[in-house]
Amino acid sequence: MGAVRQVVFAHGKESGPWGSKILALAEIARACGYGVLSPDYSDLPDAESRVARLLDLVPENPGELILVGSSMGGYVSLAASRILKPQGLFLLAPAVGLPGYGDPDPVPIAERSLIVHAWQDEIVPAANVIDFSNRHRIELHLLNSDHRLISVLPTICLLFRNFLRLW
């Protein structure tokens, strides 16, 4: 039997486990041969509780693992990567450089990481993500959108499909 291939999503505060971005990306993941998991974190207001839930749900050394996080879920995926050591981190408007998170500068641990962010993000300033990407040498795509990134979902889907095809 082949290795398990799994994409695990982490949503932000303003969305749920099966919002429009996750639905679109999950369809791509399935088409590329991945199983998908999108836990519900809406009952947990703080990032560290969400990290703990993710770590409880995904075993260490789970096979081929891609973590996808949006906003606070981006922080959750980053923080969990230290333990889960996924092959990939795909982050959408990740909550980095914001007060109130456990680790002000979570170090990404993955074979490959990619960030998609918005120039007009009113929640996570683009400058925070540019600085984070520069410090950690992460591929960064800055798009003309707001924090939700819905207006550029077709571009995100193209980037995600190409990201998954590397494996």
Secondary structure, DSSP 8 states (H G I E B T S, - for coil): ----EEEEEE--TTS-TT-HHHHHHHHHHHHTT-EEE----TT--SHHHHHHHHHHHS-SS-SEEEEEEETHHHHHHHHHHHHH--SEEEEES---S-TTSS-SS----SSEEEEEEETT-SSS-HHHHHHHHHHHT-EEEEESS-TT-GGGHHHHHHHHHHHHTT-
